[in-house]
Amino acid sequence: MPDVDNQHSSHETELTRIKTLFMTTISHEFRTPLATIMSSTELLERYLDRLTPTRRDECLAVIHVQVQHMKEILDDLSLLIAIDTGLIAFEPAPMSLRQVVQSVVSRMDWHGFDWRPAFHGDVDWVHADENLIRPILRHLLSNATSYSPQGSAIYLNICQNAHELVLKVADSGVGIPQEDMDHIFDTFYRGRNVVHIGGTGLGLAIVQRCVKLHGGSMTCNSQVGGGTTFVVRLPV
C-alpha cells in the first residue's frame, strides 16, 4: 500500500505541476497578442477615417498575425492532448516530402535567415504520416529560427535510403545548457537561457510524440552558444 500511495501522490503532484504550467503558459502567451490586437482595434475604431489605406492594412495585418499565433498555440495543445489520449493513430500513406517541406516553410517567417535545405535520395515520395511529419518539421524549424541570431544559417537535410528516413535540422543559435538536456522533451519545459524569448515549451514534446508514433528515434546535440542539431530517424 505505501508504494501505491506514493505513486498516487507523485501522479497528483505531476498533474498539479502540469496544470499550473498550462495556465501560466496560456496566460503569458495570450496576454501579449491580445494586447496587440486590442491596440490595433482601438486605433482602427478611433481613427479609421484619418488612417491611410496603407496604415489600415498594417493594422489588419498585425491583427491577423496575432490571431494566427494564438490559433497555433491552441492547435498545438489540441494535438498534444489528442496524441496523449490516443485519438490520433499512425496512418502512413505515400506522400511527397519535398512538397510538404515547401508547404511548411512557406508559412514561416524566414526574413533575415540563410535558409539551406538539402535533399538526398528519393524524397519526392515517401511512406509516412503527413499529419505527423508536418508538426515535426514545423516545430524543429521554428525553434531553429526562434533561438538563432538574424543572418545565421538554418540547415535542413533530408535523406531516405532503403531502411530509414532521416531528418536533420541544425542551427548556430544559443544552444541548450547541459543541465536542461534531460528535460527538453517535457511538456511546457523551457531552457533557462531562453526565458526572455517567447515560447510555450510544447514544440519538442509534440515532436517527440510524433516521432514515437512513427516508431522512430530522435537525438539532440547542442552546445551553449554553439547551436543545436536535431536528428530524427523514421523507419520506412
C-alpha positions as protocol buffer text, in pm:
chain_id: "A"
residue {
  index: 1
  type: MET
  ca { x: 0 y: 0 z: 0 }
}
residue {
  index: 2
  type: PRO
  ca { x: 272 y: 258 z: 78 }
}
residue {
  index: 3
  type: ASP
  ca { x: 411 y: 219 z: -275 }
}
residue {
  index: 4
  type: VAL
  ca { x: 65 y: 267 z: -425 }
}
residue {
  index: 5
  type: ASP
  ca { x: 7 y: 573 z: -211 }
}
residue {
  index: 6
  type: ASN
  ca { x: 342 y: 718 z: -310 }
}
residue {
  index: 7
  type: GLN
  ca { x: 273 y: 658 z: -678 }
}
residue {
  index: 8
  type: HIS
  ca { x: -69 y: 820 z: -647 }
}
residue {
  index: 9
  type: SER
  ca { x: 80 y: 1119 z: -465 }
}
residue {
  index: 10
  type: SER
  ca { x: 354 y: 1153 z: -726 }
}
residue {
  index: 11
  type: HIS
  ca { x: 95 y: 1137 z: -1007 }
}
residue {
  index: 12
  type: GLU
  ca { x: -121 y: 1403 z: -841 }
}
residue {
  index: 13
  type: THR
  ca { x: 183 y: 1624 z: -790 }
}
residue {
  index: 14
  type: GLU
  ca { x: 276 y: 1592 z: -1158 }
}
residue {
  index: 15
  type: LEU
  ca { x: -80 y: 1671 z: -1267 }
}
residue {
  index: 16
  type: THR
  ca { x: -81 y: 1979 z: -1046 }
}
residue {
  index: 17
  type: ARG
  ca { x: 252 y: 2089 z: -1190 }
}
residue {
  index: 18
  type: ILE
  ca { x: 130 y: 2047 z: -1548 }
}
residue {
  index: 19
  type: LYS
  ca { x: -197 y: 2231 z: -1476 }
}
residue {
  index: 20
  type: THR
  ca { x: -6 y: 2520 z: -1320 }
}
residue {
  index: 21
  type: LEU
  ca { x: 236 y: 2538 z: -1612 }
}
residue {
  index: 22
  type: PHE
  ca { x: -56 y: 2516 z: -1854 }
}
residue {
  index: 23
  type: MET
  ca { x: -236 y: 2812 z: -1700 }
}
residue {
  index: 24
  type: THR
  ca { x: 84 y: 3015 z: -1667 }
}
residue {
  index: 25
  type: THR
  ca { x: 187 y: 2947 z: -2026 }
}
residue {
  index: 26
  type: ILE
  ca { x: -154 y: 3022 z: -2175 }
}
residue {
  index: 27
  type: SER
  ca { x: -187 y: 3339 z: -1970 }
}
residue {
  index: 28
  type: HIS
  ca { x: 159 y: 3460 z: -2068 }
}
residue {
  index: 29
  type: GLU
  ca { x: 143 y: 3363 z: -2435 }
}
residue {
  index: 30
  type: PHE
  ca { x: -205 y: 3506 z: -2490 }
}
residue {
  index: 31
  type: ARG
  ca { x: -160 y: 3830 z: -2298 }
}
residue {
  index: 32
  type: THR
  ca { x: 79 y: 3996 z: -2545 }
}
residue {
  index: 33
  type: PRO
  ca { x: -110 y: 3912 z: -2869 }
}
residue {
  index: 34
  type: LEU
  ca { x: -442 y: 4008 z: -2711 }
}
residue {
  index: 35
  type: ALA
  ca { x: -298 y: 4344 z: -2604 }
}
residue {
  index: 36
  type: THR
  ca { x: -162 y: 4398 z: -2955 }
}
residue {
  index: 37
  type: ILE
  ca { x: -497 y: 4309 z: -3112 }
}
residue {
  index: 38
  type: MET
  ca { x: -678 y: 4543 z: -2876 }
}
residue {
  index: 39
  type: SER
  ca { x: -439 y: 4827 z: -2954 }
}
residue {
  index: 40
  type: SER
  ca { x: -476 y: 4783 z: -3329 }
}
residue {
  index: 41
  type: THR
  ca { x: -854 y: 4752 z: -3300 }
}
residue {
  index: 42
  type: GLU
  ca { x: -882 y: 5072 z: -3096 }
}
residue {
  index: 43
  type: LEU
  ca { x: -665 y: 5253 z: -3348 }
}
residue {
  index: 44
  type: LEU
  ca { x: -896 y: 5147 z: -3629 }
}
residue {
  index: 45
  type: GLU
  ca { x: -1208 y: 5240 z: -3431 }
}
residue {
  index: 46
  type: ARG
  ca { x: -1089 y: 5586 z: -3333 }
}
residue {
  index: 47
  type: TYR
  ca { x: -901 y: 5699 z: -3641 }
}
residue {
  index: 48
  type: LEU
  ca { x: -1040 y: 5491 z: -3926 }
}
residue {
  index: 49
  type: ASP
  ca { x: -1136 y: 5792 z: -4135 }
}
residue {
  index: 50
  type: ARG
  ca { x: -794 y: 5952 z: -4083 }
}
residue {
  index: 51
  type: LEU
  ca { x: -575 y: 5650 z: -4147 }
}
residue {
  index: 52
  type: THR
  ca { x: -421 y: 5600 z: -4487 }
}
residue {
  index: 53
  type: PRO
  ca { x: -509 y: 5277 z: -4671 }
}
residue {
  index: 54
  type: THR
  ca { x: -154 y: 5156 z: -4607 }
}
residue {
  index: 55
  type: ARG
  ca { x: -182 y: 5218 z: -4233 }
}
residue {
  index: 56
  type: ARG
  ca { x: -516 y: 5040 z: -4220 }
}
residue {
  index: 57
  type: ASP
  ca { x: -368 y: 4739 z: -4395 }
}
residue {
  index: 58
  type: GLU
  ca { x: -80 y: 4737 z: -4147 }
}
residue {
  index: 59
  type: CYS
  ca { x: -320 y: 4730 z: -3853 }
}
residue {
  index: 60
  type: LEU
  ca { x: -522 y: 4449 z: -4009 }
}
residue {
  index: 61
  type: ALA
  ca { x: -203 y: 4255 z: -4082 }
}
residue {
  index: 62
  type: VAL
  ca { x: -95 y: 4287 z: -3718 }
}
residue {
  index: 63
  type: ILE
  ca { x: -431 y: 4154 z: -3601 }
}
residue {
  index: 64
  type: HIS
  ca { x: -410 y: 3864 z: -3848 }
}
residue {
  index: 65
  type: VAL
  ca { x: -60 y: 3766 z: -3733 }
}
residue {
  index: 66
  type: GLN
  ca { x: -151 y: 3772 z: -3364 }
}
residue {
  index: 67
  type: VAL
  ca { x: -472 y: 3574 z: -3418 }
}
residue {
  index: 68
  type: GLN
  ca { x: -273 y: 3317 z: -3616 }
}
residue {
  index: 69
  type: HIS
  ca { x: -20 y: 3295 z: -3332 }
}
residue {
  index: 70
  type: MET
  ca { x: -294 y: 3217 z: -3077 }
}
residue {
  index: 71
  type: LYS
  ca { x: -452 y: 2967 z: -3315 }
}
residue {
  index: 72
  type: GLU
  ca { x: -121 y: 2782 z: -3347 }
}
residue {
  index: 73
  type: ILE
  ca { x: -93 y: 2757 z: -2967 }
}
residue {
  index: 74
  type: LEU
  ca { x: -443 y: 2613 z: -2942 }
}
residue {
  index: 75
  type: ASP
  ca { x: -371 y: 2374 z: -3231 }
}
residue {
  index: 76
  type: ASP
  ca { x: -55 y: 2255 z: -3053 }
}
residue {
  index: 77
  type: LEU
  ca { x: -245 y: 2194 z: -2730 }
}
residue {
  index: 78
  type: SER
  ca { x: -518 y: 2007 z: -2917 }
}
residue {
  index: 79
  type: LEU
  ca { x: -263 y: 1791 z: -3099 }
}
residue {
  index: 80
  type: LEU
  ca { x: -76 y: 1710 z: -2778 }
}
residue {
  index: 81
  type: ILE
  ca { x: -395 y: 1611 z: -2597 }
}
residue {
  index: 82
  type: ALA
  ca { x: -516 y: 1407 z: -2895 }
}
residue {
  index: 83
  type: ILE
  ca { x: -190 y: 1211 z: -2908 }
}
residue {
  index: 84
  type: ASP
  ca { x: -175 y: 1152 z: -2533 }
}
residue {
  index: 85
  type: THR
  ca { x: -536 y: 1031 z: -2523 }
}
residue {
  index: 86
  type: GLY
  ca { x: -494 y: 801 z: -2821 }
}
residue {
  index: 87
  type: LEU
  ca { x: -725 y: 996 z: -3053 }
}
residue {
  index: 88
  type: ILE
  ca { x: -456 y: 1013 z: -3321 }
}
residue {
  index: 89
  type: ALA
  ca { x: -324 y: 695 z: -3477 }
}
residue {
  index: 90
  type: PHE
  ca { x: -27 y: 636 z: -3704 }
}
residue {
  index: 91
  type: GLU
  ca { x: -166 y: 627 z: -4059 }
}
residue {
  index: 92
  type: PRO
  ca { x: 117 y: 622 z: -4315 }
}
residue {
  index: 93
  type: ALA
  ca { x: 50 y: 677 z: -4683 }
}
residue {
  index: 94
  type: PRO
  ca { x: 252 y: 777 z: -4991 }
}
residue {
  index: 95
  type: MET
  ca { x: 336 y: 1147 z: -4979 }
}
residue {
  index: 96
  type: SER
  ca { x: 564 y: 1398 z: -5146 }
}
residue {
  index: 97
  type: LEU
  ca { x: 801 y: 1501 z: -4868 }
}
residue {
  index: 98
  type: ARG
  ca { x: 955 y: 1771 z: -5083 }
}
residue {
  index: 99
  type: GLN
  ca { x: 614 y: 1934 z: -5128 }
}
residue {
  index: 100
  type: VAL
  ca { x: 535 y: 1902 z: -4758 }
}
residue {
  index: 101
  type: VAL
  ca { x: 863 y: 2076 z: -4670 }
}
residue {
  index: 102
  type: GLN
  ca { x: 786 y: 2356 z: -4915 }
}
residue {
  index: 103
  type: SER
  ca { x: 438 y: 2394 z: -4768 }
}
residue {
  index: 104
  type: VAL
  ca { x: 566 y: 2412 z: -4410 }
}
residue {
  index: 105
  type: VAL
  ca { x: 846 y: 2653 z: -4497 }
}
residue {
  index: 106
  type: SER
  ca { x: 617 y: 2883 z: -4697 }
}
residue {
  index: 107
  type: ARG
  ca { x: 414 y: 2952 z: -4382 }
}
residue {
  index: 108
  type: MET
  ca { x: 716 y: 3053 z: -4175 }
}
residue {
  index: 109
  type: ASP
  ca { x: 896 y: 3384 z: -4147 }
}
residue {
  index: 110
  type: TRP
  ca { x: 1245 y: 3337 z: -4294 }
}
residue {
  index: 111
  type: HIS
  ca { x: 1324 y: 3708 z: -4314 }
}
residue {
  index: 112
  type: GLY
  ca { x: 1686 y: 3762 z: -4213 }
}
residue {
  index: 113
  type: PHE
  ca { x: 1786 y: 3394 z: -4214 }
}
residue {
  index: 114
  type: ASP
  ca { x: 2001 y: 3196 z: -4455 }
}
residue {
  index: 115
  type: TRP
  ca { x: 1774 y: 2901 z: -4539 }
}
residue {
  index: 116
  type: ARG
  ca { x: 1972 y: 2597 z: -4659 }
}
residue {
  index: 117
  type: PRO
  ca { x: 1768 y: 2286 z: -4746 }
}
residue {
  index: 118
  type: ALA
  ca { x: 1925 y: 1973 z: -4894 }
}
residue {
  index: 119
  type: PHE
  ca { x: 1758 y: 1655 z: -5018 }
}
residue {
  index: 120
  type: HIS
  ca { x: 1930 y: 1321 z: -5073 }
}
residue {
  index: 121
  type: GLY
  ca { x: 1785 y: 1003 z: -5219 }
}
residue {
  index: 122
  type: ASP
  ca { x: 1427 y: 963 z: -5336 }
}
residue {
  index: 123
  type: VAL
  ca { x: 1235 y: 1207 z: -5113 }
}
residue {
  index: 124
  type: ASP
  ca { x: 974 y: 1303 z: -5371 }
}
residue {
  index: 125
  type: TRP
  ca { x: 764 y: 1012 z: -5249 }
}
residue {
  index: 126
  type: VAL
  ca { x: 793 y: 854 z: -4906 }
}
residue {
  index: 127
  type: HIS
  ca { x: 564 y: 634 z: -4698 }
}
residue {
  index: 128
  type: ALA
  ca { x: 484 y: 831 z: -4384 }
}
residue {
  index: 129
  type: ASP
  ca { x: 205 y: 1004 z: -4193 }
}
residue {
  index: 130
  type: GLU
  ca { x: 183 y: 1358 z: -4327 }
}
residue {
  index: 131
  type: ASN
  ca { x: -23 y: 1475 z: -4028 }
}
residue {
  index: 132
  type: LEU
  ca { x: 269 y: 1381 z: -3802 }
}
residue {
  index: 133
  type: ILE
  ca { x: 552 y: 1484 z: -4034 }
}
residue {
  index: 134
  type: ARG
  ca { x: 423 y: 1842 z: -4059 }
}
residue {
  index: 135
  type: PRO
  ca { x: 445 y: 1923 z: -3685 }
}
residue {
  index: 136
  type: ILE
  ca { x: 787 y: 1758 z: -3666 }
}
residue {
  index: 137
  type: LEU
  ca { x: 921 y: 1987 z: -3938 }
}
residue {
  index: 138
  type: ARG
  ca { x: 733 y: 2297 z: -3822 }
}
residue {
  index: 139
  type: HIS
  ca { x: 849 y: 2284 z: -3463 }
}
residue {
  index: 140
  type: LEU
  ca { x: 1211 y: 2191 z: -3532 }
}
residue {
  index: 141
  type: LEU
  ca { x: 1245 y: 2466 z: -3792 }
}
residue {
  index: 142
  type: SER
  ca { x: 1053 y: 2717 z: -3579 }
}
residue {
  index: 143
  type: ASN
  ca { x: 1282 y: 2651 z: -3283 }
}
residue {
  index: 144
  type: ALA
  ca { x: 1587 y: 2692 z: -3505 }
}
residue {
  index: 145
  type: THR
  ca { x: 1475 y: 3039 z: -3616 }
}
residue {
  index: 146
  type: SER
  ca { x: 1346 y: 3144 z: -3273 }
}
residue {
  index: 147
  type: TYR
  ca { x: 1674 y: 3076 z: -3095 }
}
residue {
  index: 148
  type: SER
  ca { x: 1918 y: 3181 z: -3367 }
}
residue {
  index: 149
  type: PRO
  ca { x: 2052 y: 3529 z: -3447 }
}
residue {
  index: 150
  type: GLN
  ca { x: 1937 y: 3714 z: -3757 }
}
residue {
  index: 151
  type: GLY
  ca { x: 2157 y: 3643 z: -4056 }
}
residue {
  index: 152
  type: SER
  ca { x: 2256 y: 3294 z: -3941 }
}
residue {
  index: 153
  type: ALA
  ca { x: 2210 y: 2976 z: -4143 }
}
residue {
  index: 154
  type: ILE
  ca { x: 1935 y: 2722 z: -4079 }
}
residue {
  index: 155
  type: TYR
  ca { x: 2008 y: 2378 z: -4224 }
}
residue {
  index: 156
  type: LEU
  ca { x: 1756 y: 2110 z: -4316 }
}
residue {
  index: 157
  type: ASN
  ca { x: 1894 y: 1785 z: -4453 }
}
residue {
  index: 158
  type: ILE
  ca { x: 1659 y: 1507 z: -4557 }
}
residue {
  index: 159
  type: CYS
  ca { x: 1778 y: 1167 z: -4671 }
}
residue {
  index: 160
  type: GLN
  ca { x: 1593 y: 847 z: -4748 }
}
residue {
  index: 161
  type: ASN
  ca { x: 1752 y: 509 z: -4801 }
}
residue {
  index: 162
  type: ALA
  ca { x: 1619 y: 156 z: -4806 }
}
residue {
  index: 163
  type: HIS
  ca { x: 1585 y: 140 z: -4428 }
}
residue {
  index: 164
  type: GLU
  ca { x: 1503 y: 483 z: -4290 }
}
residue {
  index: 165
  type: LEU
  ca { x: 1411 y: 844 z: -4347 }
}
residue {
  index: 166
  type: VAL
  ca { x: 1647 y: 1088 z: -4175 }
}
residue {
  index: 167
  type: LEU
  ca { x: 1554 y: 1450 z: -4099 }
}
residue {
  index: 168
  type: LYS
  ca { x: 1830 y: 1673 z: -3969 }
}
residue {
  index: 169
  type: VAL
  ca { x: 1779 y: 2033 z: -3855 }
}
residue {
  index: 170
  type: ALA
  ca { x: 2080 y: 2236 z: -3746 }
}
residue {
  index: 171
  type: ASP
  ca { x: 2130 y: 2596 z: -3638 }
}
residue {
  index: 172
  type: SER
  ca { x: 2401 y: 2813 z: -3484 }
}
residue {
  index: 173
  type: GLY
  ca { x: 2184 y: 2963 z: -3213 }
}
residue {
  index: 174
  type: VAL
  ca { x: 2200 y: 2995 z: -2835 }
}
residue {
  index: 175
  type: GLY
  ca { x: 2222 y: 2622 z: -2775 }
}
residue {
  index: 176
  type: ILE
  ca { x: 2084 y: 2418 z: -2484 }
}
residue {
  index: 177
  type: PRO
  ca { x: 2256 y: 2407 z: -2142 }
}
residue {
  index: 178
  type: GLN
  ca { x: 2370 y: 2059 z: -2047 }
}
residue {
  index: 179
  type: GLU
  ca { x: 2165 y: 2066 z: -1727 }
}
residue {
  index: 180
  type: ASP
  ca { x: 1849 y: 2118 z: -1936 }
}
residue {
  index: 181
  type: MET
  ca { x: 1909 y: 1834 z: -2182 }
}
residue {
  index: 182
  type: ASP
  ca { x: 1724 y: 1571 z: -1977 }
}
residue {
  index: 183
  type: HIS
  ca { x: 1409 y: 1782 z: -1975 }
}
residue {
  index: 184
  type: ILE
  ca { x: 1384 y: 1930 z: -2326 }
}
residue {
  index: 185
  type: PHE
  ca { x: 1104 y: 1690 z: -2423 }
}
residue {
  index: 186
  type: ASP
  ca { x: 899 y: 1758 z: -2108 }
}
residue {
  index: 187
  type: THR
  ca { x: 569 y: 1934 z: -2167 }
}
residue {
  index: 188
  type: PHE
  ca { x: 591 y: 2312 z: -2105 }
}
residue {
  index: 189
  type: TYR
  ca { x: 962 y: 2288 z: -2017 }
}
residue {
  index: 190
  type: ARG
  ca { x: 1185 y: 2571 z: -2139 }
}
residue {
  index: 191
  type: GLY
  ca { x: 1561 y: 2608 z: -2108 }
}
residue {
  index: 192
  type: ARG
  ca { x: 1692 y: 2857 z: -1853 }
}
residue {
  index: 193
  type: ASN
  ca { x: 1875 y: 3054 z: -2123 }
}
residue {
  index: 194
  type: VAL
  ca { x: 1564 y: 3124 z: -2338 }
}
residue {
  index: 195
  type: VAL
  ca { x: 1319 y: 3259 z: -2081 }
}
residue {
  index: 196
  type: HIS
  ca { x: 1347 y: 3601 z: -2247 }
}
residue {
  index: 197
  type: ILE
  ca { x: 1232 y: 3455 z: -2581 }
}
residue {
  index: 198
  type: GLY
  ca { x: 865 y: 3379 z: -2642 }
}
residue {
  index: 199
  type: GLY
  ca { x: 759 y: 3016 z: -2646 }
}
residue {
  index: 200
  type: THR
  ca { x: 526 y: 2762 z: -2489 }
}
residue {
  index: 201
  type: GLY
  ca { x: 752 y: 2465 z: -2424 }
}
residue {
  index: 202
  type: LEU
  ca { x: 521 y: 2245 z: -2632 }
}
residue {
  index: 203
  type: GLY
  ca { x: 717 y: 2211 z: -2956 }
}
residue {
  index: 204
  type: LEU
  ca { x: 971 y: 1945 z: -2868 }
}
residue {
  index: 205
  type: ALA
  ca { x: 715 y: 1750 z: -2663 }
}
residue {
  index: 206
  type: ILE
  ca { x: 495 y: 1732 z: -2974 }
}
residue {
  index: 207
  type: VAL
  ca { x: 788 y: 1639 z: -3198 }
}
residue {
  index: 208
  type: GLN
  ca { x: 894 y: 1355 z: -2969 }
}
residue {
  index: 209
  type: ARG
  ca { x: 542 y: 1211 z: -2960 }
}
residue {
  index: 210
  type: CYS
  ca { x: 505 y: 1230 z: -3339 }
}
residue {
  index: 211
  type: VAL
  ca { x: 840 y: 1055 z: -3381 }
}
residue {
  index: 212
  type: LYS
  ca { x: 737 y: 779 z: -3138 }
}
residue {
  index: 213
  type: LEU
  ca { x: 410 y: 722 z: -3326 }
}
residue {
  index: 214
  type: HIS
  ca { x: 622 y: 665 z: -3636 }
}
residue {
  index: 215
  type: GLY
  ca { x: 828 y: 410 z: -3444 }
}
residue {
  index: 216
  type: GLY
  ca { x: 1132 y: 631 z: -3490 }
}
residue {
  index: 217
  type: SER
  ca { x: 1403 y: 783 z: -3274 }
}
residue {
  index: 218
  type: MET
  ca { x: 1537 y: 1131 z: -3210 }
}
residue {
  index: 219
  type: THR
  ca { x: 1867 y: 1269 z: -3087 }
}
residue {
  index: 220
  type: CYS
  ca { x: 1988 y: 1614 z: -2993 }
}
residue {
  index: 221
  type: ASN
  ca { x: 2340 y: 1754 z: -2993 }
}
residue {
  index: 222
  type: SER
  ca { x: 2385 y: 2104 z: -2857 }
}
residue {
  index: 223
  type: GLN
  ca { x: 2637 y: 2341 z: -2707 }
}
residue {
  index: 224
  type: VAL
  ca { x: 2564 y: 2672 z: -2539 }
}
residue {
  index: 225
  type: GLY
  ca { x: 2647 y: 2945 z: -2788 }
}
residue {
  index: 226
  type: GLY
  ca { x: 2736 y: 2683 z: -3049 }
}
residue {
  index: 227
  type: GLY
  ca { x: 2398 y: 2588 z: -3190 }
}
residue {
  index: 228
  type: THR
  ca { x: 2177 y: 2281 z: -3184 }
}
residue {
  index: 229
  type: THR
  ca { x: 2129 y: 1983 z: -3413 }
}
residue {
  index: 230
  type: PHE
  ca { x: 1827 y: 1753 z: -3403 }
}
residue {
  index: 231
  type: VAL
  ca { x: 1829 y: 1425 z: -3594 }
}
residue {
  index: 232
  type: VAL
  ca { x: 1505 y: 1233 z: -3648 }
}
residue {
  index: 233
  type: ARG
  ca { x: 1516 y: 878 z: -3782 }
}
residue {
  index: 234
  type: LEU
  ca { x: 1196 y: 718 z: -3909 }
}
residue {
  index: 235
  type: PRO
  ca { x: 1176 y: 359 z: -4037 }
}
residue {
  index: 236
  type: VAL
  ca { x: 1042 y: 323 z: -4391 }
}
